[in-house]
Structures are given as C-alpha cells and as structure tokens.
Amino acid sequence: MLSFLSRLNLRAIARLLLLAAFVAVSSHAVLRFEYAEGNFLYSIFKANIWYAAHNKIVFPAYFWGVFAVFLMADRLVKNKPYSGNEIFVSLRRAFVYHVYLLLLSHSEEIVPGFTLLPIHISPVPQVTSYEWIFAEAFFIFYYALSIHKLLRVFSGDGDFRDLIFPVSAAAPYFYCSLPEAHLSYLALALGAYYLRQRVVRSSPDFLRANILHSQRTAVLAVFLAGLFFRLWYAYYFSTAETDMTGFSADGPEYYRSALAFANGQYDQANYWHAPFYSLYLSLFLSLFGRSPQTLFYAQAIVGSLAPVVVFKILDRLGMPRAAFISGLLVAVSHLCIHETVVINRSSPIL
C-alpha cells in the first residue's frame, strides 16, 4: 500500500481519473445507452438464406470509440508513446472488460423456458442452467482477477491501468436489477483467490507439477468438458419430438445423400450440396446404423477433439495458459457445440 501511495503524483492521479472516467462512460454506453435504451449501432443487410430474408449485424462502436479516446488521452497525460506490447496489453484488458459488460447485459435476459428456437420445438434441457453457470463462472473469474490486479497495484508490481478490473466491478450496482447476486460472486472469488494462493504457496512441488501444470490433466479436462456438452446436445437432438435433421437448412439433403452413399445408390446422391460431407457422414451410417441419431452422436464424439486441437496448437506456440483457456472456451461454447452436432457441412471443422 505504501509503495502504491509513493507512486501517486499529479500525473498518476490524472491517469487514474481518466481510467475511472473511461469505466463510467463505457459501462453507461453498453449497459444503459445500448442495452437498456436499445440504441445499438447496426446494419441490416439482405441474406437470402433458409431462415430469413434479412440479417442484422451489431457493431460495438460506442465501447471501442470510448476506449480509443481514453487511450489517446492517457497517452497525452503519460507524455510518452506506447510500445507495441503496451497497446496489445491495453487491448486485451479492454476486451476482457467488454466481455464482462456484455455478460452483465445477457445475465438480465436469462429466463427459464425462454428460447430462440421455433415455438414448436422444446428448448434444450437445462439450457437455462447452462447459461447461468457460464455467466456465474465468468463473473467469479473476473472478480478474482480484479482482486489479483488490485493487490498487485497496491504492492507496487502492477500497472495503474490494471485497476480497470476492480473499478469496473462496481457496474452491476448501478445498472443491474439484482446487484446483490454479485456480492455472492465476489465472496466466491475471494475464497477461490485465497485457496489458489494457499495451494501455490503451500502445496508440495509434486502436487503443483502434477495437478496445476500437467498437460495430460489439462487435455483430459478440456476433452471431457467438450464431450459432456456435445453428448448432452446430441441427446436433445436424438429425443426431440421434431425431425432435427432439418434444424440446419440443408440437413435433410445431406442426410439423404449420406444414406444413398451408405446404400451404394450413388446416382441418388445430391452432388450439388457438398458431396464429400455426405460421404463422410455415410461412414458413420455404414458402421453404426442408418439413423439420424447415429450422426448426432458420432459428430458429437468427433467434435470433442476440436477443443483438444485448439489446446495443442496454442501449447505448441508456447502459450500453455492461453491454450487451456481457449480449449475450455471451445469445449463449452454453445455455438461450437451446436455446429458440432447439427447436420451441416461446418460440423467437421468444429
């Protein structure tokens, strides 16, 4: 604390005030101006696809515009040009902070029974729990990160701009309908941070090496997380009261062509719709049975390798922490889970 106070000159105080202003303006822009009042900057474009004639893309211009102004103002107060690494770290801080604001807005919309699926299709079982767990886990992580950064700055090891995390932790108490929930997340974050410090400082070396830094454990965790959620989604597709081969626009065509390939009726296959994907599906139909359920479960199992591939690539690039986080995000991402299981030509990629 004394080290932090000794660094507080007029320039440092001005930079702290700039950071507080950035957090105040950006949180208001995202949570009040955009989300609560609906003033999104968007573009509507024609999209001749199965689901709609028009699509809308939303641009996060207000947040990043405010961030650009903050970066230029901080550069002037600092009176020293940013290095390339400083710009990258600043962008990374802003990205994590922006995700936090977006999840704050989404957490206001998680309602049991609500789904964006057509009304004649029942929602995914426990999808509300899935969304809540994801949001709550991120909030706990964010508050634990805030505690860590705050202590580093007070000890004299951190950058003033790291205070963006603890300062922004006040946003729910101004803009969320249930800010009390974030007190619980903060308490859990404090407990998690305390336990982490105890494990790192007190555990035997073999425990740290074998549990915290074991590549095999990390790969297994990423794979099992991906497998669990994909099998959960495949079960939903397999037991739905509606034929889910049509959940993707071209799904029925791919399925019919896959059946034709599996039965040796090559003249019945549709060669206009990605025939190699249908040929790929026909392998599963030939080996495990000619039904859509076979494809849902087979693609779910194969798709569980995607998070492991992401992990391995980043680990080989020398970023083990980023490898684990990225692999875990791919494992639990609803978009990746959905595109893995649904009958669509993007499934082998995800």
Protein Blocks (a to p, Z undefined) as FASTA:
>chain_A
ZZmmmmmcfklmmmmmmmmmmmmmmmmmmmmmmmmnopacddddddddfkbmbdcdddfk
lmmmmmmmmmmmmmmmnopacdfklmmmmmmmmmmmmmmmmmmmmmmmmcghiafbdfkb
ccdehklmmmmmmmmmmmmmmmmmmmmmmmmmmnopacfklmmmmmmmmmmmmmpmblml
mmmmmmmmmmmmmmmmmmmmmmcfklmmmmmmgmklmmmmmmmmmmmmmmmmmmmmmmpc
bdfklmpmklmmmmmmmmmmmnopaklpcfklopllmmmmmmmmmmnopcfklmmmmmmm
mmmmmmmmmmmmmmmnopaklmmmmmmmmmmmmklmmmmmpgcfklmmZZ
